[in-house]
Each structure stands twice: as structure tokens, then as C-alpha cells.
Amino acid sequence: MFTENEIGALILDSKIKEATEKLREEFIEKEAPFLEISVHDFLSLIMITPSVGVALANNSVSLMEEMALNKKARKYSKGGYFLKQDPVVNAMKYLIKHYDVWSEIFYDHIKNLIGMMLNKDELMKSKVDSEDVTDEQYCVELLKAPFILVRFISSFLSSSEDEDLSIERKIGKNEYDRTVEILEKVDLINIPLVKRHLVKLVVK
């Protein structure tokens, strides 16, 4: 998953920062008039939206899921765990409450960010999703992949920061379906490396 410094690095891009600032102002105006949140932390909120979406796949967020989301939010936010009242955790409450309203907008933002940061034409040349590719070869592809793509995969498709992406993980059907839906919305679904990782998600 992403780190605080990596989120900070993304908003060094003037186009990403400007678009994020515009969304921040819209979110505060329409959803949370008294919310105090920086551009950095608002981008953190946007980047955590896929995790929120998967957590809401069963229409509610469990206590364990809430704890995991809060931990991820604090990892992304400016200042991390040292904040007593984390602005991303606070803003995430509004996102969870009105996920259906904001998720489409936030996923479109992520899609644009991905388009700016990744050479998708190059990534589409990979054959890693072929049936005859071994797990070892898949691991090699992961190691050779653009760092930001691996960050997206681990943030969107994995349950912990130290998870081995090359091993199988059990997942509920609703969570799996929501994961596929999100990958379609952010336009990552057809990348061979992502398709290969989806195979590792075993519906229980």
C-alpha cells in the first residue's frame, strides 16, 4: 500500500494537485462544510476509496474492517500515527456514509491519475496472465513492474501491507465482485499483471 511520503510525492505534480484541490473544495461544500483537511490528506481519502468500497461490499463495515481502514488512513495521512484526530479517518466517515455519491467521482480521479503515471501500452505487452506462466515467473514480473503499479495492486487487492502478492488469498464473493468492479472503474482490469493477481483471489 502507499505511504505518507508517496502520497506527498503524487501531489507534487501540479495537475494532480490542482484536480485534487478542486475535488476537496467540492467535497467540503457539498458533504462536510466544517471539515478541515489538507490537499495531501484529501488525496489520501481518495486513494483509500477502493478499500472502503471492498469493505462495504456486504453493505456495512465490520469492526475489524473499520480498524483496518483507520490504520491505512493513518498510514496515508500527513503526520501518520502521531495525530490524535486523524483528518483522513474523520473524512472517511463521510465517505462511508455516502459512498454511492462520491465513489464514482473519486474513482474517476484515480483513473486519471493512473493514466498519467503508467505506460499502459507497455504493460499490455506482458503475457503474465497466460495459463502456462508459473508463479515464479509471475514473481519476476512483479519485481520488474513499475513500482506505482505494484502499489496500486497492493493497495486495492491486498489485505495487509506485507502480503505476498504471489500467493492465493481467500475472499468473499461480494468482495471479489466489488474488487472487479473497482478495477474496471479505474481502468486497471485489463492489465495482464492485474489479471494474473485476480486469479490469486479465491472466492470462498
N, C-alpha and C positions, 0 to 999 in steps of 0.2 A: 504494500500500500504506500501511498505518498507520505512524505514527511513535511513538517512545517517549512523547512528551507526550500523544498521543491515547489510547494505552493507559492512561496515568495518568489521563486525564480520564474514561474509561469507569468506572474503579473508584471514582470519587468518588460514583457512585450507590450508595447503601447496599445495595440489593437485589442489584446485580451483584457488589459486593464480598463480601457475605455468602455468596452462592451459589458464588462462585469460591473463597473460603476453605474452604468445605465440601468442594469437589472436590479442592482442594490437599491437605487432610488425608487424604482417601481415597486419592489417588494415592501419597502418601508411605507410607502404611500398607501398601498392597497391592502397590505396584510398586517403590518406591525408598526404603527405610527411612532411608538416610543422606543423602538428597538435601536440600540447603539451597536453598530457593527462596522468594522473596517472593510475595505475592499478585499484585503487578504482573507479575512475571516468569512466574507461572503462567498468568495471563490471556494473556500473550504466547504461551505454549506452546499454549494452546487456540486462539488466533486464527491460529496458523501451521499448525494441523492440516489444513486443506484443501490447503495447498501440499504437505505431507507426503503426503497421500493421492494427489494427482496424480503426485508423484514415484514413488510405489510402484505406480502403475498397471501397470507391467511386472514387478512382484514384486521389484524391487530398486532401490536408489538408486545412480545412477551418480556418479562423482567430481564431474562438473560440477554435477549436481543437488544433491549434498551441499554443495558450495561456495556455491551459490545459496541453499540453505536456511539455512546458517550465517550468511550475510550478512544475510538477512532477520531471523533470530533476534536478531542483534546490534543491528539497527535498532530492533527492538521492545523489547528488554530495558532495564531501568533502568541507565543508565550507558553504554549503547551500546558503541561500538568500544573504549572505554578499559579495559574489563575484560579481564584476561589469561585468566581462565577464565570464560567467559560461562555463567551458570546456565541460560539458555534452551537454548543449544547442548547443554549437558550433559543436561538433562532430555529434549531431543528424541531422544536416543539410545534412551531407554526407550520413548518413543512409537513410534519406528520399529520397534523390536523387537517390540512388542505393539500395533501399530496396530489390529488387529482387535478387541482388547479395549477400547481406550479411545476409538476414533474415534466410536462411536455416542454415548457419554456426552458427549464434547466437542461434537459436532455439535448435540446437544440443547441444550447450554448456549448455543451460538451462536444457535440458532433462537430461544430465549427472549430473548436479548439483542436480536436483530433485531426481535422483536415489541414490545419496549419502546421501541426507538429510532426506528422507522419507522412512518409512517402508510400502511400498505399499501393501505387502501381508496382513498386519494387517488392513490397510484401506479398502481393498477389502471385508472384512468380514461384513462391515456395510450393513444394509438393508434400509438406509435412503431414497433411491430412490424409494422405494415401494410406490404404489399409496395410500395405507391406512395410510401412515405416515403423521401426522399433521404438520402444520407449527411450532407449539410449540415444537414438538419432534425434528423437524429439527433444531430449535434454540439450543436445548440441545446438539445435535450432533456437532453443530458449536462450542459451548463452550468447548466441550470435545476434539475437534480435535487438532492435533499438530499445534502449533502456526504458524509455517512456511507454512503449507498448507493453513491456513486462509489468510496469507499474499499473497500467490500466487493467491488465488481466488479473493481477493480484488484488487490486482494489475492488474490482467488480465481481470477480468469480471465486474468490477465496475467502475463507472464514477467519484467517489469522495471518499476521504479518510474516510468520516464519514457516508457513505451509509450503511443502514441496509440491510444486505445480505439476510434477510429472506422475504423481500417484492418484489413484482413484479416491473420490470423496462422495459419500452418500448425501443425497439431497432430496427433499420432498418434491412431489410433482408440481405443486403450486409454485414453489420456489424456483424450480427448474424452468417452468413456463414463463415466469416473470423475468428470469435471467435472460432467456432467449429474446423476450420482448424488448428488454432494455438494450441488449446488444444490437438489435435491429434499429432501434430509435437513434442510437449514437453511431450507427453505420460501421460497426466492427464485425458484424456477424459473418461476413464472407471471407475474412482474412484467414488463410489456411491455419496459421498458428492458433488462432482463437477457436476455429472449428475443431482442431485436434484437442484443445483443452476441454471443450464441451463434452467430448467423448469420456473424459475422466470424471464427469459428474454423473454418478449412477443414481437413477431415480429409485427411491426405496418404497 
